[in-house]
């Protein structure tokens, strides 16, 4: 076990947090027990680039229980919880990273993970996979494959595959039912507002909240905003999703029109420059801008600065930009992932990450068991079903089963009347 972290003496506090989330992650604990018996990762090195917090450390411990040597670094310089990394190191994981690291330190730690020559990588944003292909291609010979956690990362990987640049198989965990139906929707929806409310101490009820993007994350944010009493506006470029948002009860309009009414803006597209250039000329005085997408490119801060006369930090994670015409615009968490990078961001609840990390663990196991060609692969439906069944069992929920006659009926075309 090796580490390069903030302070190993923070481990006791981190261990308390890990024990707490383990109590609320019963599906992963069930998989951990199976891994302890079967040791599917014996002799295997797994490198990861994820948000380093207690729930992620628990994933690392699950893979370790399966026999793997686990090496972990953070995928966002502001989301690392230093007590969690200290606890991970104490518990035998190789840990690299701390909160607030520079861009140079971030890539130094990515490379330290790659120095272990992993057999499998688990990524959040595809930075590890991209770095291997671009700067350390010699590692590809040993690398069996990877798993990707986010929408943004999947977009990058599909683009690599389309250009014939992707040299390994990657499991698109983000595209599994158990990921986007629960993690992206319920997890992002709750954790985004948890962080915004904790950071700003603002009431959501009665506010006009603009959600940019109506994918699964945007759906969850809009749903939670509506539940908290907000007047929700959705912006979209996809006509089908825009129509869906309208039929779900939200107003739909262009970004510039929405900004004229917005009290709070939350971008959740995975794309760049969602609010940029002339968009800032339409922002309502006092508007709070935030981002729930992976990278800090959705709100173009350089374009905002070009229109700014004065910038000051009001409190941690709230920067005020006084524009040349006197309007005040507030940027939360520096435009980074607000539910994790913000001071009050703890990421998704443990019960949600229990499902996503169960999918990660089982997907890593599949990479070892199958000889797959390079590409981006969806998880199998039966794995989603397995994880859902395990979750229902832990909740004490029983569901009905089809009879043999019902199964035969559903699989027959000549059913009569």
C-alpha positions in Angstrom: 0.0 0.0 0.0 1.3 3.4 -1.0 -0.2 6.9 -0.9 0.2 10.6 -1.7 -2.6 12.3 0.2 -3.2 15.3 2.4 -2.9 13.8 5.9 -2.9 10.1 6.9 -3.9 11.2 10.5 -7.4 12.1 9.2 -8.1 8.3 8.8 -10.2 7.8 11.9 -12.8 10.3 10.9 -12.9 8.9 7.4 -13.3 5.3 8.7 -16.5 6.5 10.6 -17.9 7.8 7.3 -17.1 4.7 5.4 -18.8 2.5 8.1 -21.9 4.8 7.8 -22.2 4.4 4.0 -21.5 0.7 4.2 -24.6 0.4 6.4 -26.6 2.0 3.6 -25.0 0.1 0.6 -26.3 -3.4 1.2 -26.1 -4.5 -2.4 -22.4 -3.7 -2.7 -21.9 -5.4 0.7 -23.6 -8.5 -0.7 -21.3 -8.5 -3.8 -18.3 -7.9 -1.5 -19.1 -11.1 0.4 -19.3 -13.1 -2.8 -16.0 -11.6 -4.0 -14.3 -12.6 -0.7 -15.3 -16.2 -1.4 -14.6 -16.4 -5.2 -11.7 -13.9 -5.5 -12.4 -13.0 -9.2 -9.7 -10.4 -9.2 -6.8 -12.4 -7.8 -3.6 -11.1 -9.3 -5.3 -8.2 -11.0 -4.5 -4.5 -10.6 -7.5 -2.1 -10.9 -6.8 1.6 -11.4 -9.5 4.1 -10.9 -10.2 7.8 -11.4 -13.3 8.6 -9.5 -14.7 11.2 -7.0 -12.8 10.2 -3.9 -15.3 10.2 -1.0 -16.5 7.4 1.4 -18.9 5.7 -1.1 -16.2 5.4 -3.7 -13.7 4.1 -1.1 -16.3 1.4 -0.4 -16.2 0.4 -4.1 -12.4 0.1 -3.8 -12.7 -2.1 -0.7 -15.2 -4.3 -2.6 -12.7 -4.8 -5.4 -9.9 -5.4 -2.9 -12.1 -8.1 -1.3 -12.1 -9.8 -4.7 -8.3 -10.1 -4.6 -7.4 -6.9 -6.6 -4.7 -4.5 -5.9 -6.6 -1.2 -6.1 -5.1 2.2 -7.0 -7.3 5.2 -6.7 -7.1 8.9 -7.7 -9.7 11.7 -8.0 -11.5 12.8 -11.2 -12.1 16.3 -9.9 -9.6 18.5 -8.0 -12.4 19.8 -5.7 -14.4 16.7 -4.9 -11.8 14.7 -2.9 -12.6 14.3 0.8 -9.2 14.0 2.5 -10.4 12.0 5.5 -11.8 9.4 3.1 -8.6 9.1 1.2 -6.7 8.7 4.5 -9.1 6.0 5.6 -8.7 4.2 2.2 -4.9 4.3 2.6 -5.2 2.8 6.1 -7.4 0.1 4.8 -4.8 -1.0 2.2 -5.8 0.9 -0.9 -3.2 2.8 -2.9 -4.5 6.4 -2.7 -3.4 9.5 -4.6 -4.9 13.0 -4.5 -6.2 15.7 -2.2 -8.8 18.4 -2.3 -7.8 21.6 -4.2 -4.9 20.0 -6.1 -3.5 22.0 -9.1 -4.0 20.8 -12.7 -0.4 19.7 -12.7 -0.9 17.7 -9.5 -4.0 16.2 -10.9 -2.2 14.8 -14.0 0.7 13.7 -11.8 -1.6 11.5 -9.8 -3.3 10.1 -12.9 0.2 9.0 -14.0 1.0 7.5 -10.6 -2.1 5.3 -11.0 -0.9 4.3 -14.5 2.6 3.5 -13.1 1.0 0.4 -11.5 0.2 -0.9 -15.1 -3.4 -1.7 -14.4 -5.3 -4.6 -15.9 -8.6 -2.8 -15.6 -9.4 0.9 -15.2 -12.6 2.4 -13.8 -13.1 6.0 -15.0 -15.3 9.0 -14.4 -14.9 11.3 -17.4 -12.5 9.0 -19.3 -9.4 10.9 -18.3 -7.4 7.8 -17.5 -8.4 6.0 -20.7 -7.7 9.1 -22.8 -4.2 9.6 -21.1 -3.3 5.9 -21.7 -4.1 6.2 -25.4 -2.5 9.6 -26.0 0.6 9.5 -23.8 1.2 6.0 -22.5 0.1 3.6 -25.2 2.6 1.0 -24.0 0.1 0.2 -21.3 -2.5 -1.0 -23.8 -0.8 -4.4 -24.2 -1.6 -5.4 -20.6 -4.9 -3.4 -20.2 -7.9 -5.8 -20.4 -10.5 -3.0 -20.5 -12.3 -0.3 -18.6 -15.6 0.9 -17.1 -16.9 4.4 -17.6 -19.2 6.1 -15.1 -20.5 9.3 -16.7 -22.4 10.6 -19.7 -19.5 12.9 -20.6 -17.0 10.0 -20.5 -19.2 7.9 -22.7 -19.5 10.7 -25.3 -15.7 10.9 -25.4 -15.3 7.2 -25.7 -17.8 6.8 -28.5 -16.1 9.5 -30.4 -12.8 7.7 -30.0 -14.3 4.5 -31.2 -15.9 6.2 -34.2 -12.4 7.5 -35.1 -11.0 4.0 -34.6 -8.8 5.4 -31.8 -10.2 3.3 -29.0 -8.0 0.2 -28.5 -9.8 -1.5 -25.5 -13.3 -2.6 -24.6 -15.1 -0.3 -22.2 -18.2 -1.0 -20.3 -20.7 1.9 -20.6 -21.9 1.6 -17.0 -23.5 5.0 -17.3 -25.8 3.7 -20.0 -27.2 0.8 -17.9 -30.8 1.0 -16.6 -29.7 0.9 -13.0 -27.4 3.9 -13.6 -29.4 6.4 -15.6 -32.8 5.5 -14.1 -31.6 5.9 -10.5 -28.1 7.5 -10.3 -28.6 10.1 -13.0 -32.2 10.9 -12.1 -32.7 10.5 -8.4 -29.1 10.9 -7.4 -28.3 14.0 -9.4 -31.7 15.5 -8.7 -31.3 15.3 -4.9 -27.6 15.9 -4.6 -27.7 19.0 -6.8 -30.3 20.8 -4.7 -28.6 19.5 -1.5 -25.5 21.4 -2.5 -27.1 24.5 -3.8 -29.3 24.9 -0.7 -26.4 24.3 1.6 -24.2 26.7 -0.3 -26.6 29.6 -0.7 -29.1 29.0 2.2 -31.8 30.0 -0.4 -35.3 28.8 -0.5 -36.2 26.9 -3.7 -40.0 27.3 -3.5 -41.2 30.2 -5.6 -37.9 30.6 -7.4 -37.6 30.2 -11.2 -35.1 27.4 -11.8 -33.8 26.9 -15.3 -32.5 23.4 -16.2 -30.4 23.3 -19.3 -30.6 19.8 -20.8 -33.4 17.2 -20.3 -31.4 14.0 -20.3 -31.7 11.7 -17.3 -29.8 14.1 -15.1 -31.8 17.1 -16.3 -35.1 15.1 -15.7 -34.1 14.4 -12.2 -33.1 18.0 -11.4 -36.3 19.3 -12.9 -38.4 16.8 -11.0 -36.7 17.7 -7.7 -37.0 21.4 -8.4 -40.7 21.1 -9.1 -41.1 19.0 -5.9 -39.5 21.8 -3.9 -41.9 24.3 -5.3 -39.8 25.9 -8.0 -41.1 27.3 -11.3 -39.1 25.1 -13.6 -38.0 26.1 -17.2 -36.2 23.6 -19.4 -33.9 24.4 -22.3 -33.1 21.7 -24.9 -31.7 21.2 -28.4 -33.4 17.8 -28.9 -37.0 18.3 -30.2 -38.2 15.0 -28.7 -36.8 15.8 -25.3 -38.1 19.3 -25.4 -41.6 17.9 -26.2 -41.2 15.4 -23.4 -40.3 18.2 -20.9 -43.4 20.2 -22.0 -45.7 17.3 -21.6 -44.1 16.7 -18.1 -45.4 20.1 -17.2 -42.4 22.4 -17.6 -42.1 25.5 -19.7 -39.6 25.1 -22.6 -37.7 27.9 -24.2 -34.4 29.1 -25.5 -31.5 29.7 -23.2 -31.5 33.4 -23.7 -35.2 33.8 -23.0 -35.0 31.5 -20.0 -32.1 33.6 -18.5 -34.2 36.7 -18.5 -36.4 35.0 -15.8 -34.0 32.7 -14.1 -33.2 33.0 -10.4 -31.1 29.8 -10.4 -29.6 28.1 -13.5 -28.4 24.5 -13.5 -26.6 23.1 -16.6 -26.7 19.4 -17.1 -25.8 18.6 -20.7 -22.3 17.2 -20.9 -21.5 19.8 -23.6 -19.6 23.1 -23.6 -20.6 26.7 -23.8 -24.2 26.2 -22.8 -24.1 29.7 -21.3 -21.6 31.8 -23.2 -21.0 34.9 -25.2 -24.2 37.0 -25.7 -26.1 34.8 -23.4 -24.7 36.7 -20.4 -26.3 39.9 -21.8 -29.7 38.3 -21.0 -28.9 37.1 -17.4 -31.3 38.5 -14.8 -29.7 40.6 -12.0 -29.0 38.4 -9.0 -29.1 35.1 -11.0 -27.1 32.1 -9.6 -25.4 30.0 -12.2 -24.4 26.4 -11.4 -23.3 23.3 -13.3 -24.2 19.7 -12.7 -22.3 18.4 -15.7 -18.9 16.6 -15.3 -16.5 19.3 -16.7 -16.4 23.0 -15.9 -17.0 24.0 -19.6 -20.8 24.4 -19.6 -20.7 27.9 -18.2 -18.0 29.9 -20.1 -16.3 31.8 -17.3 -14.0 33.6 -19.7 -16.9 35.1 -21.6 -18.4 36.1 -18.2 -15.2 37.7 -17.1 -15.1 39.7 -20.4 -18.3 41.4 -19.3 -17.2 41.8 -15.7 -16.2 45.0 -14.0 -15.5 43.5 -10.6 -15.2 40.0 -9.2 -15.3 39.0 -5.6 -15.8 35.9 -3.4 -18.9 36.4 -1.3 -18.4 33.1 0.7 -16.9 29.8 -0.1 -18.2 28.5 -3.5 -20.1 31.8 -4.3 -18.3 34.3 -6.6 -20.1 37.5 -7.5 -19.4 39.0 -11.0 -20.5 42.6 -11.2 -21.1 43.3 -14.9 -20.3 46.5 -16.6 -23.9 47.5 -16.6 -24.3 47.0 -12.9 -26.0 43.5 -12.8 -24.7 41.0 -10.3 -24.3 37.4 -11.5 -23.3 34.6 -9.0 -21.3 31.6 -10.0 -21.5 28.6 -7.7 -18.5 26.2 -7.1 -16.5 27.9 -9.8 -18.7 26.3 -12.5 -17.6 22.9 -11.5 -19.8 19.9 -10.6 -21.9 21.6 -8.0 -23.1 18.5 -6.2 -19.5 17.3 -5.5 -17.1 20.2 -6.0 -19.1 22.6 -3.8 -18.3 22.9 -0.1 -21.6 21.3 0.7 -21.5 18.8 -2.0 -21.4 15.2 -0.8 -22.4 13.6 -4.1 -25.3 11.2 -4.5 -26.8 9.5 -1.5 -25.3 6.1 -0.4 -28.4 4.2 -1.3 -28.1 5.4 -4.9 -24.4 4.8 -5.3 -25.0 1.3 -3.9 -26.7 0.5 -7.2 -24.1 2.3 -9.5 -21.1 0.8 -7.8 -22.7 -2.6 -7.8 -22.9 -2.2 -11.6 -19.2 -1.1 -11.7 -18.0 -4.1 -9.7 -20.0 -6.6 -11.8 -18.9 -4.9 -15.1 -15.2 -5.1 -14.0 -15.8 -8.8 -13.5 -17.3 -9.2 -17.0 -14.2 -7.7 -18.5 -12.1 -10.5 -17.1 -14.5 -13.2 -18.1 -15.0 -12.3 -21.7 -12.7 -11.7 -24.6 -14.2 -8.5 -26.1 -13.0 -6.5 -29.1 -12.3 -2.7 -28.6 -15.5 -0.7 -28.4 -18.1 0.7 -26.0 -20.4 -2.0 -24.6 -23.7 -1.6 -22.8 -24.1 -3.7 -19.7 -26.4 -6.8 -20.0 -30.0 -6.4 -19.0 -29.7 -9.5 -16.7 -27.0 -7.7 -14.7 -29.4 -4.7 -14.2 -32.1 -7.2 -13.1 -29.7 -9.0 -10.7 -28.8 -5.7 -9.0 -32.5 -4.6 -8.9 -33.5 -7.9 -7.3 -30.7 -7.6 -4.7 -31.9 -4.1 -3.8 -35.5 -5.2 -3.5 -34.4 -8.0 -1.1 -32.5 -5.6 1.1 -35.7 -3.4 1.2 -37.8 -6.4 2.2 -39.9 -6.1 -1.0 -41.4 -9.1 -2.7 -42.8 -8.9 -6.2 -45.0 -11.3 -8.3 -43.6 -13.8 -10.7 -45.0 -14.9 -14.1 -46.5 -18.3 -14.3 -45.4 -20.8 -17.0 -48.6 -20.1 -18.8 -48.1 -16.4 -18.7 -44.5 -16.8 -20.0 -45.8 -19.0 -22.8 -48.5 -16.5 -23.7 -46.0 -13.6 -23.8 -43.7 -15.6 -26.1 -46.3 -16.8 -28.5 -47.7 -15.1 -31.6 -50.7 -17.4 -32.1 -52.5 -16.7 -28.9 -56.1 -16.8 -30.2 -58.8 -14.7 -28.6 
